[in-house]
Amino acid sequence: MYFRTNTFHGRARGFTLIELMVAVAVLAILISMAVPSFTAQIQRNKMRSTTADLIVAVAHARSEAVTRATTLYVHPKTINNTAAWANGWCVSTLSSGCGVAGTTLIREFDGPRGISLIGSVTTAGAASASKPLEFNSLGHRNNSITANTFSICSASSTLGKKIEILDLGQALVQDCTCSSNVCN
């Protein structure tokens, strides 16, 4: 009986150190080309997510205002005595703010991370970044509020989203160009 054994004669099989180094270098070049586009995609996803969260808060406040037959508010969160939409926002029953004694907190949203969110609520010609959105029992925006705009801007590009809350409470979303974290 004849048995064959697997023995290598001559050169061993496998990669040389130089071939492995060339493969690693090519991989590093490909990764360095992919990272910028991946970062931009992450920023676009953060903008979309923040836009969707804000629209959900507005729709929820409108719906609950109609269901409860009362006025509801969407407030910017206050952190370190500063109310700003970038801190997050909440839907509540009183105009005094998120987490204030006597306020029923209906829903709370965290602020965006890594992108800018600037909100402006205008009443009687005076714009404020800390005023709440107010919806009456019909789901409409309060009559004293003349304009609501939100700018959502990426830190790494000039592209952004502009959200405008219309009189009947619907949200109008538009692409925009950001300059100093505000949509133009």
Residue pairs with C-beta under 8 A, 6 or more apart in sequence:
15 23
39 156
40 156
40 157
42 114
43 114
43 115
43 154
43 155
43 156
43 157
44 154
44 159
46 112
46 113
46 114
46 115
46 154
47 115
47 152
47 153
47 154
47 159
47 160
47 161
48 161
49 112
50 112
50 115
50 117
50 152
50 161
51 152
51 161
51 163
51 173
53 109
54 89
54 109
54 117
54 150
54 152
54 163
54 171
55 163
55 171
55 173
56 109
57 74
57 89
57 90
57 91
57 107
57 109
58 74
58 133
58 135
58 165
58 169
58 171
59 171
60 91
60 106
60 107
61 72
61 73
61 74
61 91
61 106
61 133
61 135
62 72
62 135
62 139
62 169
63 139
64 72
64 91
64 106
65 71
65 72
65 135
65 136
65 137
65 138
65 139
66 137
66 138
66 139
68 137
69 137
70 93
70 137
71 134
71 135
71 136
71 137
71 142
72 91
72 92
72 93
72 106
72 134
72 135
73 91
73 92
73 93
73 94
73 95
73 132
73 133
73 134
73 135
74 89
74 90
74 91
74 132
74 133
74 135
75 83
75 89
75 90
75 91
75 92
75 97
75 98
75 132
76 83
76 84
76 85
76 87
76 88
76 89
76 98
76 119
76 129
76 130
76 132
77 83
77 84
77 87
77 88
77 89
77 90
77 98
77 108
77 111
78 87
78 97
78 98
78 99
79 87
82 130
83 97
83 129
83 130
84 129
84 130
85 111
85 117
85 118
85 119
85 129
85 150
86 111
86 112
86 116
86 117
86 118
87 111
88 108
88 109
88 110
88 111
89 98
89 108
89 109
89 111
90 98
90 99
90 105
90 106
90 107
90 108
90 109
91 105
91 106
91 107
91 108
92 98
92 103
92 104
92 105
92 106
93 103
93 104
93 106
94 100
94 102
94 103
94 104
95 132
95 134
96 102
96 103
97 103
97 132
98 105
98 108
99 105
111 117
112 152
114 155
115 152
115 153
115 154
115 155
116 151
116 152
116 153
116 154
116 155
116 178
116 181
117 150
117 151
117 152
118 129
118 150
118 151
118 153
118 181
118 182
119 129
119 148
119 149
119 150
119 151
120 127
120 128
120 129
120 147
120 148
120 149
120 150
121 127
121 128
121 129
121 131
121 132
121 133
121 145
121 147
121 148
122 128
122 145
122 146
122 147
122 148
123 131
123 144
123 145
123 146
124 144
124 146
125 146
127 147
133 141
133 145
133 148
133 165
134 141
134 142
134 145
135 141
135 142
135 169
136 142
139 168
139 169
140 167
140 168
140 169
141 148
141 165
141 166
141 167
141 168
141 169
147 164
148 164
148 165
149 162
149 163
149 164
149 165
149 183
150 162
150 163
150 164
151 160
151 161
151 162
151 176
151 178
151 181
151 182
151 183
152 160
152 161
152 162
152 163
153 159
153 160
153 178
153 181
153 182
153 183
154 160
154 178
157 178
158 177
158 178
158 179
159 175
159 176
159 177
159 178
160 175
160 176
160 177
160 178
160 183
161 173
161 174
161 175
161 176
161 183
162 173
162 174
162 175
162 176
162 183
163 171
163 172
163 173
164 171
164 172
164 174
165 171
165 172
166 172
174 183
176 183
176 184
177 183
177 184
178 184
